Amino acid sequence: MRRWASGWPEALKARAARYALERSLGPFLEERLRLEQLSLDLRGGTGTLRHLRLRAAAVDEVLAAAGAPLELREGCLDAVTVTVPWAALGSQACGLH
């Protein structure tokens, strides 16, 4: 964990994480992320998003660009866990489960 975030209150960390996630995932979600959908362990480098409704048209654009023979008509994810390798950020990939 970076030193600048170690003294932040948990609520502020959650809001900062939600902001960052919305910037990258927002176009693919039907609704704005709510704090209760997000559970974080920033020191451990993990976060879980729950009960996400997907914007099918946005996901379809990505699938089409990748040449995937799939079409999404509607979608919902119960849980997605992201792992961030803080010690090797930039040299190791983030994990998505």
C-alpha positions as CSV (number, residue, x, y, z in Angstrom):
1,M,0.0,0.0,0.0
2,R,1.3,3.4,-0.8
3,R,2.3,5.6,2.1
4,W,-0.1,8.5,1.1
5,A,-3.1,6.3,1.6
6,S,-2.1,4.6,4.9
7,G,-3.7,7.4,7.1
8,W,-6.9,7.8,5.1
9,P,-10.2,6.8,6.8
10,E,-11.7,3.6,5.3
11,A,-14.8,5.6,4.0
12,L,-12.5,7.9,2.0
13,K,-10.5,5.0,0.6
14,A,-13.7,3.3,-0.5
15,R,-14.9,6.5,-2.2
16,A,-11.5,6.9,-4.0
17,A,-11.6,3.3,-5.2
18,R,-15.2,3.7,-6.4
19,Y,-14.2,6.8,-8.4
20,A,-11.3,5.0,-10.0
21,L,-13.5,2.0,-10.8
22,E,-16.2,4.1,-12.3
23,R,-13.8,5.8,-14.6
24,S,-12.7,2.5,-16.1
25,L,-15.9,0.3,-15.7
26,G,-18.6,3.0,-15.8
27,P,-19.3,2.7,-19.5
28,F,-20.0,-1.0,-19.1
29,L,-22.4,-0.7,-16.2
30,E,-26.1,0.1,-16.2
31,E,-26.0,1.9,-12.9
32,R,-23.5,3.9,-10.9
33,L,-21.5,1.9,-8.4
34,R,-22.8,2.1,-4.8
35,L,-20.4,1.8,-1.9
36,E,-22.3,-1.2,-0.5
37,Q,-21.4,-3.1,-3.8
38,L,-17.7,-2.6,-3.1
39,S,-15.6,-4.4,-0.5
40,L,-11.9,-3.6,-0.2
41,D,-8.8,-5.0,1.3
42,L,-6.4,-2.4,-0.1
43,R,-3.4,-3.6,2.0
44,G,-4.0,-7.1,0.6
45,G,-4.5,-5.7,-2.9
46,T,-8.0,-7.1,-3.4
47,G,-11.4,-5.7,-4.0
48,T,-14.8,-7.3,-4.8
49,L,-17.7,-5.8,-6.7
50,R,-21.1,-7.3,-6.3
51,H,-24.4,-7.3,-8.1
52,L,-23.4,-5.5,-11.3
53,R,-25.8,-5.0,-14.2
54,L,-24.0,-4.8,-17.5
55,R,-24.7,-2.4,-20.3
56,A,-25.0,-4.9,-23.1
57,A,-24.3,-2.6,-26.0
58,A,-21.0,-1.4,-24.5
59,V,-19.9,-5.0,-23.8
60,D,-20.9,-6.0,-27.4
61,E,-18.7,-3.3,-28.9
62,V,-15.6,-4.7,-27.0
63,L,-16.6,-8.3,-28.0
64,A,-17.0,-7.3,-31.7
65,A,-13.7,-5.4,-31.7
66,A,-12.0,-8.5,-30.3
67,G,-13.6,-10.7,-33.0
68,A,-15.5,-12.8,-30.4
69,P,-18.4,-14.7,-31.9
70,L,-20.7,-13.7,-29.0
71,E,-23.5,-11.2,-28.5
72,L,-24.6,-10.1,-25.1
73,R,-28.3,-9.2,-24.8
74,E,-28.3,-8.5,-21.1
75,G,-25.9,-9.3,-18.3
76,C,-25.5,-9.4,-14.6
77,L,-22.4,-10.4,-12.6
78,D,-22.9,-11.6,-9.0
79,A,-19.3,-10.9,-7.9
80,V,-16.0,-9.9,-9.5
81,T,-12.8,-9.9,-7.5
82,V,-9.8,-7.8,-8.6
83,T,-6.3,-8.5,-7.4
84,V,-3.8,-5.6,-7.7
85,P,0.0,-6.5,-7.2
86,W,0.9,-3.2,-5.5
87,A,4.6,-4.2,-5.1
88,A,4.9,-4.9,-8.8
89,L,2.4,-2.5,-10.3
90,G,3.2,-2.0,-13.9
91,S,5.3,-5.2,-14.3
92,Q,2.7,-7.7,-13.2
93,A,-0.9,-8.0,-14.5
94,C,-3.9,-7.4,-12.3
95,G,-6.1,-10.4,-11.8
96,L,-9.8,-10.7,-12.4
97,H,-11.9,-13.5,-11.0
